[in-house]
Amino acid sequence: MLLLLFDIDGTLINSGGAGAAALNRAFKSRYNVDDAMAAVDPHGQTDMVIVEEIFLKKLKKTPSTEEIKEILDLYVGYLREEVNRAERYVVLPYVRETLDFLLKENEFVLGLATGNVEEGARIKLERGDLNKYFPFGGFGSDSRVRSEIVRKAVERGGNYSKKKPDEVYVIGDTPLDIEAGKKASCRTIGIATSIYSVEELKKCKPDYTISNMGELLRIFS
């Protein structure tokens, strides 16, 4: 059994800026901070780390656990509206076809390994009708550290399938996805579907580098 763990943003979908818009609204609502997301680079980061960085850069303070939770609760409350109205929301090329194929093959179990808190992840996938492919995962609500998120996803994958996977692959579009997979002792696949090129991802030395989700089938054929 092969366990495949997918990142979300830039790997499965592009939310069309919905996540950033929702976090901007959360900080504006609670702290009257304008354009909060302009202070951070969110690519590959967990939601908790993004919120921490905004506090440090915009509010000049280290947030408490309660303050982080408050912002993330506000964020999730705004996110569904932002996702539903995002004109540039898109399921990335070959994602549905690839997931349909993998789901039909008995040797694959599919899950998530994402920096999104779980409720936010499910909202982002819902518009693209992708939740049905991923019965479990590791999420940004499990930890602020991506490698710990991957480990949690592996644990849940074993519980879901009732056996230990023979191999685990972490599939993501950023160097941080690859780094997290390696730290969790998984194999890694870099997919150049967002801001990082194939060449840039290869420098991180993943096991494979692909340019779109359709090429995943070449690896497992």
Backbone as CSV, one residue per row, in Angstrom:
resi,resn,N_x,N_y,N_z,CA_x,CA_y,CA_z,C_x,C_y,C_z
1,MET,0.844,-1.190,0.000,0.000,0.000,0.000,0.882,1.242,0.000
2,LEU,0.574,2.164,-0.905,1.291,3.426,-0.993,0.389,4.539,-0.473
3,LEU,0.910,5.300,0.455,0.174,6.436,1.016,0.674,7.702,0.347
4,LEU,-0.240,8.418,-0.322,0.092,9.661,-1.010,-0.537,10.826,-0.254
5,LEU,0.301,11.754,0.186,-0.150,12.901,0.969,0.023,14.176,0.164
6,PHE,-1.069,14.881,-0.068,-1.075,16.042,-0.950,-1.182,17.343,-0.159
7,ASP,-0.372,18.311,-0.562,-0.576,19.696,-0.161,-1.825,20.206,-0.888
8,ILE,-2.333,21.361,-0.493,-3.544,21.909,-1.129,-3.223,23.101,-2.028
9,ASP,-2.845,24.237,-1.429,-2.675,25.480,-2.195,-1.479,25.381,-3.128
10,GLY,-1.733,25.579,-4.421,-0.666,25.502,-5.408,-0.377,24.095,-5.887
11,THR,-0.972,23.097,-5.227,-0.787,21.696,-5.610,-2.074,21.120,-6.182
12,LEU,-3.171,21.278,-5.450,-4.478,20.806,-5.915,-5.325,21.939,-6.483
13,ILE,-5.260,23.086,-5.829,-6.084,24.232,-6.241,-5.281,25.518,-6.167
14,ASN,-5.834,26.550,-6.787,-5.462,27.936,-6.514,-6.736,28.600,-6.008
15,SER,-6.710,29.096,-4.795,-7.938,29.645,-4.198,-8.263,31.045,-4.690
16,GLY,-7.462,31.585,-5.586,-7.749,32.902,-6.141,-7.611,34.029,-5.145
17,GLY,-6.736,33.836,-4.162,-6.512,34.876,-3.164,-7.486,34.857,-2.000
18,ALA,-8.322,33.811,-1.928,-9.357,33.772,-0.893,-8.765,33.677,0.506
19,GLY,-7.714,32.884,0.672,-7.115,32.734,1.996,-6.538,34.036,2.508
20,ALA,-5.798,34.729,1.646,-5.218,36.018,2.039,-6.305,37.032,2.354
21,ALA,-7.345,37.048,1.543,-8.437,38.002,1.782,-9.113,37.743,3.122
22,ALA,-9.301,36.469,3.466,-9.952,36.128,4.732,-9.081,36.502,5.923
23,LEU,-7.777,36.278,5.826,-6.886,36.673,6.920,-6.797,38.190,7.044
24,ASN,-6.776,38.886,5.920,-6.796,40.355,5.970,-8.036,40.857,6.705
25,ARG,-9.171,40.241,6.419,-10.407,40.651,7.078,-10.362,40.349,8.578
26,ALA,-9.764,39.202,8.927,-9.684,38.834,10.346,-8.857,39.844,11.130
27,PHE,-7.698,40.229,10.597,-6.849,41.190,11.303,-7.455,42.595,11.295
28,LYS,-8.136,42.941,10.222,-8.791,44.250,10.184,-9.909,44.313,11.217
29,SER,-10.672,43.232,11.304,-11.785,43.178,12.222,-11.336,43.236,13.681
30,ARG,-10.287,42.489,14.013,-9.879,42.383,15.420,-8.898,43.466,15.853
31,TYR,-7.956,43.840,14.959,-6.879,44.754,15.351,-6.792,46.016,14.498
32,ASN,-7.735,46.180,13.576,-7.741,47.328,12.674,-6.431,47.439,11.888
33,VAL,-5.885,46.281,11.508,-4.663,46.209,10.697,-5.054,46.085,9.231
34,ASP,-4.528,46.963,8.405,-4.804,46.915,6.970,-3.795,46.025,6.262
35,ASP,-4.299,45.246,5.277,-3.436,44.475,4.368,-2.403,43.647,5.141
36,ALA,-2.875,42.891,6.104,-1.980,42.133,6.981,-1.080,41.168,6.213
37,MET,-1.601,40.538,5.171,-0.845,39.515,4.456,0.317,40.081,3.653
38,ALA,0.345,41.390,3.464,1.469,42.005,2.752,2.768,41.851,3.527
39,ALA,2.675,41.518,4.798,3.855,41.424,5.658,4.549,40.070,5.583
40,VAL,3.920,39.070,4.942,4.465,37.713,5.015,4.504,37.045,3.643
41,ASP,5.350,36.016,3.548,5.365,35.113,2.399,4.695,33.819,2.862
42,PRO,3.470,33.543,2.401,2.731,32.407,2.932,3.077,31.062,2.299
43,HIS,3.844,31.057,1.216,4.033,29.832,0.429,4.711,28.736,1.251
44,GLY,3.951,27.663,1.482,4.470,26.518,2.210,4.398,26.641,3.713
45,GLN,3.972,27.788,4.230,3.915,27.993,5.671,2.600,27.459,6.250
46,THR,2.628,27.130,7.528,1.391,26.745,8.203,0.604,27.990,8.588
47,ASP,-0.701,27.812,8.750,-1.546,28.943,9.130,-1.070,29.581,10.431
48,MET,-0.674,28.765,11.391,-0.230,29.319,12.670,1.027,30.166,12.517
49,VAL,1.965,29.711,11.691,3.191,30.478,11.470,2.878,31.791,10.750
50,ILE,1.986,31.749,9.783,1.594,32.970,9.073,1.006,33.989,10.045
51,VAL,0.117,33.537,10.909,-0.498,34.437,11.883,0.558,34.987,12.841
52,GLU,1.457,34.138,13.305,2.529,34.598,14.191,3.374,35.684,13.531
53,GLU,3.714,35.487,12.261,4.545,36.458,11.550,3.819,37.790,11.376
54,ILE,2.527,37.741,11.130,1.769,38.986,11.005,1.766,39.743,12.335
55,PHE,1.565,39.031,13.427,1.618,39.673,14.744,2.971,40.346,14.958
56,LEU,4.050,39.627,14.622,5.390,40.163,14.851,5.662,41.389,13.984
57,LYS,5.258,41.332,12.724,5.614,42.390,11.792,4.639,43.561,11.796
58,LYS,3.379,43.284,12.037,2.374,44.349,12.003,2.039,44.902,13.388
59,LEU,2.063,44.034,14.396,1.677,44.453,15.738,2.850,44.482,16.712
60,LYS,4.029,44.030,16.222,5.266,44.094,17.019,5.143,43.346,18.345
61,LYS,4.514,42.177,18.304,4.373,41.372,19.509,4.300,39.892,19.149
62,THR,4.663,39.047,20.116,4.497,37.611,19.971,3.111,37.240,20.470
63,PRO,2.295,36.603,19.628,0.921,36.323,20.043,0.841,35.153,21.020
64,SER,-0.149,35.187,21.864,-0.441,34.057,22.735,-1.192,32.991,21.942
65,THR,-1.284,31.812,22.508,-2.066,30.740,21.889,-3.510,31.178,21.689
66,GLU,-4.056,31.880,22.662,-5.451,32.337,22.580,-5.628,33.367,21.465
67,GLU,-4.649,34.245,21.289,-4.745,35.258,20.234,-4.663,34.619,18.850
68,ILE,-3.809,33.615,18.699,-3.726,32.902,17.418,-5.048,32.210,17.120
69,LYS,-5.597,31.526,18.102,-6.875,30.825,17.905,-7.983,31.808,17.547
70,GLU,-8.012,32.949,18.205,-9.048,33.945,17.922,-8.990,34.406,16.471
71,ILE,-7.789,34.694,15.983,-7.639,35.136,14.597,-8.026,34.027,13.626
72,LEU,-7.596,32.799,13.907,-7.908,31.694,12.998,-9.400,31.388,12.993
73,ASP,-10.063,31.550,14.119,-11.520,31.379,14.141,-12.203,32.443,13.277
74,LEU,-11.741,33.682,13.374,-12.279,34.738,12.525,-12.005,34.448,11.055
75,TYR,-10.784,34.015,10.777,-10.363,33.678,9.407,-11.277,32.631,8.791
76,VAL,-11.515,31.554,9.513,-12.375,30.490,8.988,-13.785,31.016,8.745
77,GLY,-14.238,31.894,9.613,-15.555,32.474,9.427,-15.692,33.281,8.141
78,TYR,-14.616,33.947,7.748,-14.635,34.730,6.504,-14.295,33.891,5.269
79,LEU,-13.630,32.761,5.478,-13.037,32.048,4.345,-14.070,31.510,3.365
80,ARG,-15.140,30.933,3.861,-16.126,30.350,2.943,-16.653,31.414,1.976
81,GLU,-16.969,32.587,2.505,-17.461,33.667,1.644,-16.412,34.062,0.614
82,GLU,-15.144,34.164,1.038,-14.090,34.564,0.111,-13.836,33.502,-0.958
83,VAL,-13.865,32.229,-0.562,-13.680,31.150,-1.544,-14.815,31.147,-2.547
84,ASN,-16.035,31.274,-2.073,-17.191,31.185,-2.972,-17.248,32.332,-3.969
85,ARG,-16.667,33.494,-3.601,-16.738,34.623,-4.530,-15.433,34.870,-5.286
86,ALA,-14.416,34.052,-5.050,-13.120,34.253,-5.706,-13.226,33.932,-7.199
87,GLU,-13.033,34.930,-8.031,-13.180,34.737,-9.480,-12.055,33.889,-10.055
88,ARG,-10.899,33.864,-9.383,-9.754,33.122,-9.921,-9.558,31.756,-9.253
89,TYR,-10.544,31.327,-8.486,-10.449,29.979,-7.909,-10.409,28.952,-9.031
90,VAL,-9.520,27.974,-8.910,-9.440,26.943,-9.944,-8.868,25.659,-9.359
91,VAL,-9.427,24.541,-9.785,-8.785,23.240,-9.561,-7.718,23.109,-10.631
92,LEU,-6.499,22.799,-10.241,-5.374,22.831,-11.162,-5.450,21.698,-12.192
93,PRO,-4.782,21.860,-13.332,-4.878,20.888,-14.430,-4.537,19.463,-14.006
94,TYR,-5.330,18.526,-14.496,-5.139,17.082,-14.338,-5.363,16.576,-12.916
95,VAL,-5.782,17.450,-12.022,-5.962,17.006,-10.636,-7.091,15.992,-10.529
96,ARG,-8.257,16.315,-11.040,-9.394,15.399,-10.906,-9.125,14.071,-11.610
97,GLU,-8.579,14.127,-12.818,-8.318,12.893,-13.558,-7.327,12.002,-12.819
98,THR,-6.315,12.614,-12.264,-5.291,11.854,-11.550,-5.857,11.255,-10.268
99,LEU,-6.597,12.043,-9.510,-7.176,11.530,-8.273,-8.195,10.430,-8.548
100,ASP,-8.993,10.579,-9.600,-9.946,9.527,-9.970,-9.218,8.220,-10.253
101,PHE,-8.130,8.298,-10.997,-7.373,7.095,-11.331,-6.802,6.451,-10.071
102,LEU,-6.153,7.254,-9.240,-5.510,6.713,-8.041,-6.525,6.104,-7.088
103,LEU,-7.692,6.728,-7.001,-8.718,6.252,-6.076,-9.244,4.878,-6.485
104,LYS,-9.208,4.589,-7.778,-9.718,3.307,-8.271,-8.713,2.171,-8.095
105,GLU,-7.441,2.526,-7.875,-6.405,1.515,-7.734,-6.262,1.115,-6.266
106,ASN,-6.319,-0.168,-5.989,-6.315,-0.638,-4.607,-5.023,-0.350,-3.860
107,GLU,-3.940,-0.106,-4.588,-2.646,0.047,-3.913,-2.430,1.438,-3.330
108,PHE,-3.309,2.398,-3.640,-3.110,3.781,-3.184,-4.126,4.184,-2.123
109,VAL,-3.654,4.889,-1.110,-4.513,5.557,-0.150,-4.142,7.044,-0.200
110,LEU,-5.143,7.899,-0.304,-4.913,9.336,-0.492,-5.259,10.110,0.767
111,GLY,-4.383,11.060,1.119,-4.625,11.930,2.255,-4.049,13.308,2.006
112,LEU,-4.168,14.171,2.995,-3.674,15.543,2.909,-2.520,15.754,3.887
113,ALA,-1.609,16.618,3.514,-0.571,17.120,4.425,-0.438,18.602,4.107
114,THR,-1.136,19.433,4.861,-1.299,20.835,4.514,-1.116,21.736,5.723
115,GLY,-0.608,22.928,5.477,-0.481,23.923,6.533,-1.783,24.591,6.899
116,ASN,-2.835,24.355,6.123,-4.155,24.896,6.432,-4.736,24.230,7.678
117,VAL,-5.379,25.015,8.537,-6.171,24.395,9.593,-7.253,23.555,8.917
118,GLU,-7.700,22.507,9.624,-8.561,21.529,8.952,-9.835,22.148,8.385
119,GLU,-10.508,22.985,9.154,-11.756,23.568,8.663,-11.508,24.434,7.432
120,GLY,-10.399,25.172,7.428,-10.054,25.972,6.261,-9.726,25.115,5.056
121,ALA,-9.008,24.022,5.287,-8.671,23.106,4.194,-9.932,22.558,3.545
122,ARG,-10.868,22.129,4.367,-12.100,21.548,3.831,-12.928,22.574,3.068
123,ILE,-12.936,23.820,3.543,-13.648,24.879,2.826,-13.014,25.111,1.458
124,LYS,-11.698,25.167,1.401,-11.019,25.406,0.130,-11.276,24.281,-0.870
125,LEU,-11.314,23.038,-0.393,-11.520,21.901,-1.291,-12.983,21.725,-1.684
126,GLU,-13.886,22.205,-0.836,-15.315,21.986,-1.070,-15.778,22.575,-2.395
127,ARG,-15.339,23.781,-2.719,-15.808,24.414,-3.957,-15.415,23.582,-5.178
128,GLY,-14.260,22.949,-5.125,-13.808,22.117,-6.241,-14.268,20.675,-6.156
129,ASP,-15.108,20.343,-5.183,-15.617,18.986,-4.967,-14.464,17.981,-4.819
130,LEU,-13.469,18.346,-4.032,-12.292,17.493,-3.857,-12.234,16.807,-2.500
131,ASN,-13.080,17.186,-1.564,-13.009,16.562,-0.243,-13.231,15.056,-0.291
132,LYS,-14.010,14.597,-1.261,-14.344,13.175,-1.334,-13.128,12.289,-1.551
133,TYR,-12.033,12.854,-2.040,-10.831,12.060,-2.293,-9.979,11.875,-1.037
134,PHE,-10.215,12.691,-0.010,-9.279,12.761,1.119,-10.012,12.552,2.448
135,PRO,-10.141,11.315,2.888,-10.872,11.041,4.121,-10.114,11.406,5.394
136,PHE,-8.837,11.715,5.284,-8.027,12.047,6.458,-6.870,12.934,6.007
137,GLY,-6.113,13.390,6.979,-4.928,14.182,6.646,-4.249,14.705,7.893
138,GLY,-3.174,15.432,7.666,-2.515,16.218,8.705,-2.709,17.680,8.351
139,PHE,-2.979,18.520,9.360,-3.420,19.886,9.101,-2.667,20.887,9.964
140,GLY,-2.765,22.149,9.564,-2.145,23.210,10.325,-2.737,23.392,11.703
141,SER,-3.895,22.810,11.945,-4.483,22.815,13.288,-3.865,21.747,14.186
142,ASP,-3.092,20.831,13.608,-2.392,19.814,14.393,-1.078,20.337,14.958
143,SER,-0.413,21.187,14.211,0.901,21.689,14.619,1.264,22.903,13.766
144,ARG,2.160,23.727,14.284,2.711,24.825,13.493,3.887,24.347,12.656
145,VAL,4.348,23.104,12.880,5.537,22.551,12.226,5.110,21.557,11.152
146,ARG,5.531,21.786,9.920,5.033,20.967,8.810,5.444,19.505,8.907
147,SER,6.643,19.213,9.390,7.048,17.812,9.497,6.167,17.062,10.493
148,GLU,5.727,17.736,11.556,4.820,17.111,12.515,3.444,16.887,11.889
149,ILE,3.043,17.784,11.025,1.782,17.614,10.293,1.847,16.375,9.409
150,VAL,2.982,16.191,8.730,3.151,15.004,7.888,3.095,13.747,8.745
151,ARG,3.770,13.757,9.871,3.762,12.575,10.746,2.345,12.250,11.222
152,LYS,1.573,13.283,11.533,0.188,13.060,11.947,-0.635,12.469,10.801
153,ALA,-0.396,12.941,9.585,-1.104,12.398,8.420,-0.750,10.931,8.202
154,VAL,0.520,10.578,8.385,0.947,9.179,8.236,0.256,8.310,9.287
155,GLU,0.207,8.801,10.506,-0.469,8.060,11.584,-1.937,7.829,11.256
156,ARG,-2.606,8.887,10.806,-4.028,8.755,10.468,-4.237,7.868,9.247
157,GLY,-3.286,7.908,8.315,-3.378,7.032,7.155,-3.294,5.570,7.540
158,GLY,-2.414,5.248,8.487,-2.319,3.880,8.970,-3.584,3.436,9.678
159,ASN,-4.166,4.337,10.466,-5.423,4.016,11.151,-6.560,3.821,10.159
160,TYR,-6.567,4.663,9.112,-7.632,4.578,8.113,-7.542,3.278,7.320
161,SER,-6.342,2.925,6.901,-6.164,1.739,6.050,-6.008,0.453,6.854
162,LYS,-5.876,0.580,8.174,-5.711,-0.551,9.078,-4.392,-1.293,8.888
163,LYS,-3.432,-0.638,8.250,-2.106,-1.250,8.137,-1.077,-0.172,7.868
164,LYS,0.155,-0.490,8.135,1.248,0.451,7.918,1.556,0.528,6.430
165,PRO,1.665,1.745,5.872,1.970,1.848,4.438,3.380,1.362,4.129
166,ASP,3.530,0.775,2.938,4.857,0.342,2.500,5.744,1.533,2.188
167,GLU,5.161,2.562,1.591,5.883,3.801,1.307,4.925,4.976,1.431
168,VAL,5.474,6.124,1.834,4.687,7.355,1.921,5.332,8.403,1.033
169,TYR,4.518,9.056,0.221,4.982,10.138,-0.646,4.284,11.431,-0.235
170,VAL,5.067,12.475,-0.038,4.532,13.812,0.200,4.642,14.601,-1.100
171,ILE,3.528,15.160,-1.547,3.456,15.826,-2.849,3.093,17.289,-2.628
172,GLY,3.994,18.192,-3.031,3.733,19.605,-2.810,4.509,20.504,-3.742
173,ASP,4.130,21.774,-3.763,4.654,22.720,-4.746,5.724,23.653,-4.197
174,THR,6.146,23.481,-2.937,7.134,24.395,-2.365,8.302,23.627,-1.748
175,PRO,9.438,24.287,-1.598,10.560,23.657,-0.893,10.202,23.221,0.525
176,LEU,9.298,23.940,1.188,8.916,23.560,2.547,8.139,22.257,2.589
177,ASP,7.368,21.964,1.540,6.702,20.660,1.457,7.735,19.544,1.377
178,ILE,8.725,19.749,0.531,9.766,18.741,0.350,10.570,18.556,1.636
179,GLU,10.936,19.653,2.248,11.694,19.599,3.502,10.920,18.856,4.582
180,ALA,9.619,19.150,4.696,8.798,18.507,5.720,8.698,17.005,5.479
181,GLY,8.520,16.609,4.222,8.448,15.191,3.907,9.726,14.459,4.262
182,LYS,10.847,15.070,3.945,12.135,14.453,4.264,12.324,14.322,5.771
183,LYS,11.991,15.363,6.515,12.149,15.325,7.969,11.267,14.253,8.599
184,ALA,10.151,13.946,7.946,9.246,12.912,8.439,9.575,11.540,7.862
185,SER,10.727,11.437,7.197,11.216,10.164,6.636,10.309,9.617,5.542
186,CYS,9.734,10.514,4.750,8.892,10.129,3.617,9.624,10.409,2.312
187,ARG,9.165,9.791,1.248,9.633,10.161,-0.079,8.893,11.428,-0.506
188,THR,9.468,12.169,-1.426,8.904,13.474,-1.765,8.800,13.668,-3.270
189,ILE,7.759,14.393,-3.666,7.536,14.745,-5.070,7.257,16.238,-5.133
190,GLY,8.139,16.981,-5.801,7.923,18.396,-6.016,7.131,18.609,-7.293
191,ILE,6.106,19.437,-7.229,5.273,19.693,-8.402,5.275,21.191,-8.707
192,ALA,5.725,21.537,-9.890,5.966,22.944,-10.246,4.705,23.582,-10.819
193,THR,3.702,23.731,-9.951,2.426,24.268,-10.407,2.094,25.610,-9.756
194,SER,3.070,26.207,-9.052,2.800,27.537,-8.498,3.986,28.446,-8.790
195,ILE,4.634,29.004,-7.779,5.672,30.012,-8.034,7.066,29.419,-8.212
196,TYR,7.239,28.124,-7.889,8.561,27.510,-8.000,8.648,26.677,-9.271
197,SER,9.746,26.827,-9.981,9.960,26.086,-11.225,10.470,24.681,-10.926
198,VAL,10.465,23.838,-11.949,11.045,22.497,-11.824,12.489,22.593,-11.358
199,GLU,13.249,23.508,-11.954,14.664,23.653,-11.609,14.845,24.064,-10.155
200,GLU,14.003,24.983,-9.683,14.102,25.423,-8.286,13.756,24.290,-7.325
201,LEU,12.743,23.506,-7.666,12.363,22.398,-6.794,13.413,21.287,-6.808
202,LYS,14.053,21.077,-7.940,15.085,20.043,-8.017,16.248,20.340,-7.073
203,LYS,16.502,21.616,-6.818,17.585,21.978,-5.900,17.316,21.468,-4.486
204,CYS,16.054,21.195,-4.174,15.691,20.667,-2.855,15.865,19.149,-2.782
205,LYS,16.196,18.553,-3.909,16.473,17.115,-4.019,15.308,16.227,-3.580
206,PRO,14.120,16.478,-4.152,13.024,15.529,-3.925,13.311,14.232,-4.687
207,ASP,12.550,13.203,-4.393,12.732,11.949,-5.133,12.313,12.101,-6.593
208,TYR,11.293,12.909,-6.826,10.825,13.188,-8.187,10.428,14.660,-8.273
209,THR,10.516,15.210,-9.483,10.007,16.549,-9.747,9.158,16.484,-11.007
210,ILE,7.940,17.026,-10.937,7.029,16.994,-12.072,6.490,18.403,-12.322
211,SER,5.970,18.622,-13.522,5.489,19.956,-13.884,3.975,20.093,-13.785
212,ASN,3.248,18.976,-13.681,1.803,19.022,-13.489,1.345,17.693,-12.899
213,MET,0.104,17.669,-12.423,-0.381,16.491,-11.715,-0.507,15.273,-12.621
214,GLY,-0.712,15.495,-13.914,-0.803,14.360,-14.827,0.444,13.517,-14.849
215,GLU,1.592,14.129,-14.591,2.851,13.385,-14.617,3.010,12.460,-13.417
216,LEU,2.147,12.622,-12.437,2.202,11.720,-11.281,1.915,10.282,-11.695
217,LEU,1.061,10.119,-12.676,0.728,8.771,-13.129,1.917,8.092,-13.795
218,ARG,2.777,8.898,-14.391,3.999,8.321,-14.996,4.878,7.700,-13.907
219,ILE,4.950,8.337,-12.766,5.770,7.822,-11.675,5.233,6.487,-11.170
220,PHE,3.931,6.364,-11.103,3.331,5.184,-10.486,2.789,4.183,-11.483
221,SER,3.098,4.364,-12.740,2.605,3.400,-13.748,3.543,2.207,-13.853
